[in-house]
Amino acid sequence: MKGDAATLLAKLEDLRSRNLLEELLLLTASLPPITEDSDSARILIARLNALEQLGRWTEVVREGQPGVETIGSTSSQALLSEIHAILARSFRRLGQISRAETHLRAAHHIAKWILRDPVAALAHQRRLAVLFKGLGMWKQATHESRRAIEASLELGEPVAAARNRTNLAIVLLKSGGIEEAAIEVSKAVASLQGCPTPLWRILAEMVQAKCHRLLGRHQEARELLHRLLTEIRFGVHKREEAICLEYLGDCFVNSGLWTDALDSYRAAERIAAAHAPNGDIIPELGHRIGECLVHLGDPNAAILACEHGLKVALETGDRYEECATQRVLAMAHRAAGNATKAYRLADHGIALGRAYEIPYELARTLAWAGSTRLESQQRDEQMIGRLQLWEARANFERIGLEHEAVAIDRLLGFEESPDREESTRPDLAVLEGIEGLDRGALRFGIVTTSPAISAAVATLQSVAPSKIPVLISGPSGTGKELLAQALHLMSDRRKRRLVPVNCAALSPGILDSELFGHERGAFTGAVAARDGLFAAADGGTLLLDEVGELSPTAQATLLRILETGELRRVGTDEVHTIDVRVVAATNADLGGMVERGTFRRDLYYRLAGVRVAVPALAEREEDILPLFRYFLAQVCAAAGKRLSMAADVEPLLRAYAWPGNVRELRNEVARLVAVSESGSVIGLDALLPELRVKLPATLRRDRVRAAQVRDERAWILEALRAHRGNKTDAARSLEGMNRTTLLYKMERLGIRPEEYSTEDA
């Protein structure tokens, strides 16, 4: 090698600055041995950087690892830290994540603890966050990014803090925190104005443009990207040019300009392939190009583009792009005529989205799969499709993409848009910021953060298009009728009536007239013809509330019409066919009533096509405060009052068992508003006596004791029913309980003979 090391290093720097990487590699083909003077190590680093920029990561690893061992025996710790960082990046590209993390943590340790260089350590911490981001480990990536931001600000390094904010914004975008990402990247852009390294500001503004696009501000995104593209080309930043072209293509996709999008993606692909043929941009472009080709009618080429990108994503451990590619591969295979494989790929993508916690791509795949399944002629596929659309809508709502949720509404057939001006509704405004709030259920007036209630709503959504009967069970006051209304509104029957029937009020004497109607003069007092409840619900939904209260005669009559779908008015022989969706609601154990012979088995199975259980409010404690605030805002608005709640009230509200469930909670709110002066603060003295005289811990003990009583009652009833009311045998089966003890417990628990067979010993 000609010339001394200093001359060679100067020449290498010149070649690097002019991006003449191949010439740099030729000049360093024969490396000198690494010595204490460290110039030979700098030459090695220049070569490794060139190989990395060209995407030749295997060569980086092969040549860099011996250098780590050699430099480790010298005093050049700064150079050792730098080589560890280069190796970390290359191992990440090769998909060897654990080795990448090992080298990166080594680089961070040297910089922070040996060299005492916190600024250099910050760069390694940022790269560690990038590593976790590529793996889809969003919590770890967020944690490392926030730590790096705090450390940067403590060191008085606003530029470093801004770079870490940009990285945090990307993590938030990929993990679904789009609005938070927009805030973080705005702070980064503001900090980087006038930065001596304009490329960092450009990167931040590109991420800002992506936020604009995802939030529906497409014009702002396009204008910003066009300006940045001109600036990037002037500065000859090839990687950033490819990213900018990619983001511009995304804007064209949002406008449906598939040809323009493809041209933009292809231009980005040419730059990326020349710059780093196995780099992180390749998988991103693979599925984007594939989606354009599907829409332009070339699914086979789309499959090839996706498979190439997927190969690189799998090799480099890029979980996000692995997940994103499945949706487009599914689209391409369906367009190519292979629907079975398309659904399999989509379901795989959905599984990846859930496993890797990628809500945006999960929602997109669910939306595509759901809308595609709706086009199927098979009822089961349509039901799965609606369930997937419901889940997609919930994901879009959770990450703040309202316009995407509206698009899902249209697919589900909701002609009337939900009220989007939530700030004008006090009852909805008070729910802002509540974690886990199910906004899909909220459109039907169902306020919940409970997974059990969300699952019930999702089940109703999946069966809404069918005519299958639904049985909603749960304690009184839990909101069963509200779920029935939601089912009606989700179905294609929503333009017709939902007719509620209080089954407890149907006496045998007027049963036929109430259900089927009557002709004039059919009986004494029938002065005019009248439609019955079934006729009133024709084409719509009939809600049989408290169906367990039906008399045996009413059960037989109801079964007959459910089986035939025909009704005949009292006083005429004319038969009419009706089309009614039956929804039954009960707080009774219908299954137990069937076993005891107090409810017809055939009617039970006719009603219980799909069963939905609504838990008591005490079993979903997380819903108590949202419901209280919601009702308080509603009732205050209706009464024209302004009230607030003292901080010590909430623990008591959560601890109380609410035996009357949501109905009791709402009535308590109505009472509080009625007795309170406008502008006052609701304190403990305003609550019910059974609440205010006890501490939260006492109320919780009361709730546990009540649950134990319910369990003991159910245990004894089960034994009595199993032994057909024989108390001696039932007591013996209850762990050898004495008969007298059983009788005492039955009296204490209020167990009535009609709840079990009355045959006695």
Steps between C-alpha positions, in 0.01 A plus 500: 500500500651833388546809716480532877184436704407868533509553123296185446240606758463840333445333163247259647307790653495674161364186329238455772383860473456457123320168554765311299467192717624238254822700446540522878471121526759447229741729680453310829503150352818421694469629855802566717515325837336694782755665725507727804508814280136423404530632141466142373177467705363818341575356156309184599204711619496692170488169313228355724288815457530471121401132506203584724379778272513257207294246693781243515432410861648150492835651401469759777460221754778288352754785498380688808497225761880434487545878531297502824725234650818683393391848607386354830864436583599861426404829664278621213171465689322770296576311178397173662164656594450618143572154352258342749231742372573413134484127577173550690337663198625226265388216726158665516481507120596132495219419742733396783333720755651370823854550364404847379374592847819362661726719283280806547498468877877452492538824301273682745690363802840609362376850415319561827716327762851466356531811282262705718351639179124534566436664161645202313304268730181681399551403136530134597190524717308642204621210284385257769150650474521459121595135550196435718283692254605268216408201714155639571585524871312827538508532879876449517557735207281767658677458834849535347394800290351685797809429710718634220287816472528564875876439498545732200313784667696453824826525301381813320486321163172618339600363158557153643167526682331594172653200319372272775157665482495422126581139573234490774246640254574214258454247781170662597383499138567130466344413835184704442567824691453723198384819673776472761751439220388822329564694823847350550615558143371859507724563800791339316451714188483817710826408678680421175431830325839654425679174589852482346408153368190567284459129423370439853232766456409349163454158659277649770290688244454183293359327808282807555368464145413138572305610808311756288403229251385248759289765672331583169689824426606385154559841341736607780689172467548533122615863517753422773638194318541685168699770675714245681565302182651806332718567804611137524598477133702817530692343789543159331353295786404178322343303787290798606397557138369142483302547822355829379392342170345213696298741714391693189379172353290448813336838436416394143347178636272702730378688193450179299776597252645151468715563193661809654553309823666211316734739316600659830555164669700367203727806510552445872571131439771576243677729748460256790623202296812691394559635850418191712336209312413321825425809706193589703342702218469196271225319702306827534505553124427134424145498631432857387594414142299179535186691601533732202541205263189332644294812432655532153402143412829310526464274807778258400757782487359620832565160658862507380554852639352405837697177526827682432424758769382230742825307453704804603264574792541145633877508455533827691238426767272787395177391665299803398559449128454124537152572634420773245596282202248227585203726420629591153599139427142402590362769266725378217409132540129583508537710185686205342201274577624319812252615765579217743868592517407868520294446814775283651760774441269769637431296813875448541552875473229558760669254735834680451339839562358377829819321605732792413248764622483691170151657519514702176599212270276266700205732440578530128520123458182446702322763289606336173420147615168608650382696197606215269314242706186714491494441124482123555175312439560289811328621814781375726760697303285812521474463877878464532539803273277721712686389813832592336364839391380564853849424634656718229272788596597465866870513409457806279302673775766414759786648298304814415425445128139619496481518118593131479232415757242687289603293197441183703157633600408525134615142439286385793202678349454785745346764276479756779842619609557493872526827685861608441469835677566348838616829645143631472360212705592524868421134566756393237754771579539373858610161363801643318827353620347190661734215419345202326167669423317301231404772254330253270256409776466867597321582176208290634506671840694215662770646726756234583866420540417140592633226267190292583259769376716574195499128417120493535462795262742338253299176512179690429673678212603169344146356506319826421439425129338165571156414637638270769330556839712648779466439874648774722536399862617691804384651829228766501621849422813403305384645168367195312245711311778737389685205348182391324463851356863487384435168323196649327695808387785284368267285292334568166170522694589835657262693271208306651382488858650348812198391705566425870264259678482467878436127529407526868198711402362248248213331682341189341162673456629761257804314370379416148355847450820670617732286288292447187240779502125465454216587267219733595238315705724198562418522872324730739669838495667449159341814353766533229750279317851510651843378392686284747861538611633258239332690219635827638852354486462354148824567311666612822595362839287373789660525844355254750612654828500279812410200287540273802176645641284354218223273617488141362211600271692799370806281439300259285340784304837668442663175387228443244553833323879473518488160332252590224560872450124533455241685704123517501307785657244410761160491330616401149629193318729703275868412549783751448871426461729728697874572498616578853842479668445381859730616778433370850634650823489348845646527848398142577703183455302362207721194478420415862130567438510255207652231723231563765227483238380859551609616154446310177820341368394537136422870549833554678701360209284697257582826682866430582643496149780725623554565871650819639567545872515843665694501828387692806648846549696378803681254270615782271614758750690685229165616353366666817676837473455545121130423540467734797666787312295430187168499688601803706575703185171388339280577800674831574450611139131408515457680834706803398737453795878504538635255756840353579609205709734498801809282469409277797170393338649287221658232724164444671317477169743234377489303825120483530341180361210675318252214543259681267777524239502776239137589567577566867805707403296713262223552754757605760643757256150634430438532876833677557430755227145559625607578858816700414525871430655605170870580541542278806744213553360152561662374818465195722211659690287495185533125440259229609523416874623147425789656312609797705512326838754245383861506390596363157665199663176422688295529182737264324466248782121530467530433129716190558258376766204547263682305230567219746131492591404479131746215448371311805139545386583371152689203655203398713247547217710282271499220760125532559425488127732203450306306769156624386441691822592215735662696781655202676682382187591858405650565845700176482644605162606838640815366664296310763296799619229429760141526378419753772797712393373489143153611607650786701709614203201476265301726730789746541565514126130533409492187281142447387344162412414617146872535431541120519287187486274482807520125549620443857635209698 
